Amino acid sequence: MTTAFSGRLDELSARGLLPEHYEAAFVVGSLARGWNNAMSDVDVCVVTREPWTGRRGHGVIRVPLSPDTVATEGFRADDVDWELKYWLDGQVDQMLAKVAWSAFEGPTLVGQRLTREEEKFLVRLLTCVPLAGSDWIGARQEQITSSAFQAFVTTECLNLADDYVIDAVGQLDAGDVDSAVLCARTAFGHAVDALLASRGELGRLDKWRARRFASVRPEELPYEEYWNVETMRTFDPAAPERWVRETAWLCKRLAMEVQV
């Protein structure tokens, strides 16, 4: 735990937001990655063996696990919002079982196995800053990296990119140019996410794509070329068909470079 995070546990304990017994606590999200700004929240995950029963009226997130809820708490201190999520150790076991290599042989994609909330938890666990329970965190990180999670995410991004490329070309041929432009742009986002996922950057939030891309700098796509397409800098309103076909071709080229 770095000095910058040394007081986080004390803050939570003073507010009665830490259970008596817990496996781990860690900061996640933009703050953990050093991508935060003045408006960023402090996001903390606490992992326990028993459900959190702290404050009355705490929030819950529904998940397809047993039990099927994740308790949440929140407060504001020094003009900063804090959000806490209380996951169960058994729920983590269940999520990892969904992305086992044996499951990868089946027909179901990660997006149909894990909800976005579950996927986000596994991704964030890989880049978290431990507050307590470093051994638990390290063991779980090893389980994630040795599972098929990366292969699941990469494959789903590739499939989504291909679906949107097919849609874009079909819409273009049908004369629905505006829809084709939107589909081509969406396809590109999924293709880039697939490329980054194959390099270990498994997050899929659009707002962090440029940050994730800059952290990987894949040789298959220079940052300037990526940014030109991401921002549609080369899009010509007088000739949108050309941009759609060039972007669709780029998506196909990137897909061929991705190793699952």
C-alpha positions, -999 to +999 in steps of 0.1 A: +000+000+000+015+033-010+015+064+012-012+080-009-036+052+002-024+047+037-054+065+053-082+049+034-088+020+058-088+043+088-114+065+071-136+034+065-131+020+100-139+054+116-172+054+097-181+018+108-178+006+072-154-022+077-167-056+090-149-072+119-136-099+097-128-096+060-105-112+034-093-081+016-099-045+008-086-027-022-090+006-042-101+001-078-109+022-108-093+054-121-077+062-087-059+028-086-045+033-121-035+069-116-061+081-141-082+100-116-091+137-117-106+162-094-141+148-101-132+111-096-147+089-069-129+067-044-140+032-053-132+005-028-141-032-028-142-052+004-143-090+003-159-109+031-171-144+039-204-133+053-228-108+038-224-072+048-251-062+073-237-029+084-258+002+079-295+001+074-307+011+040-275+003+021-278-002-016-276-035-035-265-046-069-281-076-085-258-103-098-264-138-112-246-154-083-255-170-050-263-149-031-276-127-059-267-093-044-237-072-037-241-047-009-230-011-014-223+019+008-215+055+000-205+087+016-189+121+008-158+134+026-137+164+018-157+170-014-150+135-026-176+108-031-167+073-018-184+041-031-179+008-014-190-026-027-190-057-005-183-089-024-183-124-010-154-147-013-178-174-025-191-150-053-155-146-065-152-184-067-184-185-088-172-158-112-139-176-118-158-209-125-176-191-152-144-183-170-126-216-165-108-230-195-133-259-195-161-233-200-142-217-228-148-247-250-185-241-248-205-218-271-213-190-246-194-157-247-182-140-215-208-113-219-234-140-216-216-157-187-207-126-167-227-094-163-208-062-168-206-058-130-189-092-126-166-086-156-157-051-142-149-067-108-124-092-123-108-065-145-104-041-116-090-067-093-061-071-117-052-034-114-062-027-078-042-011-050-044-033-019-054-018+014-055-051+032-053-088+023-024-087-002-020-125-001-057-130-010-055-104-038-023-119-052-038-154-052-069-143-069-050-123-095-030-155-104-063-174-107-077-147-131-046-146-153-044-184-155-081-187-164-097-182-198-110-147-188-086-129-212-095-153-240-132-149-233-130-111-234-108-110-265-131-134-284-162-115-275-147-082-287-137-099-320-171-113-325-188-080-318-164-062-341-172-087-369-209-083-363-208-046-366-186-047-397-211-070-414-239-046-404-219-015-416-212-030-451-248-043-454-263-009-445-239+008-469-250-014-497-286-008-488-281+030-490-285+035-452-252+055-450-258+071-416-264+038-399-234+024-417-212+051-403-224+045-367-218+007-371-184+012-385-174+034-356-187+009-331-169-020-349-137-001-346-141+003-309-147-034-304-117-042-327-094-020-306-107-035-274-100-070-288-064-059-296-059-044-262-075-074-245-051-097-263-023-077-247-038-079-212-058-046-211-092-062-204-113-032-196-140-021-220-152+013-209-152+037-238-140+066-217-107+049-209-100+034-243-074+061-252-057+056-218-057+019-222-043+022-258-016+046-246-005+021-219-001-007-244+009+011-276+004-020-298+027-020-328-001-031-351-018+003-349+002+035-342-015+058-317-020+086-343-038+063-366-059+050-338-068+085-327-076+096-362-103+069-365-115+072-329-122+109-334-133+104-370-107+130-380-105+117-416-143+115-420-155+135-450-192+143-449-192+145-486-179+109-490-190+089-459-190+056-478-152+058-482-147+062-444-170+033-437-152+010-461-117+020-449-127+016-412-143-018-419-111-029-437-090-017-407-112-037-383-107-068-404-069-062-405-067-058-367-088-089-361-063-109-381-035-096-359-052-106-326-041-138-309-066-154-286 
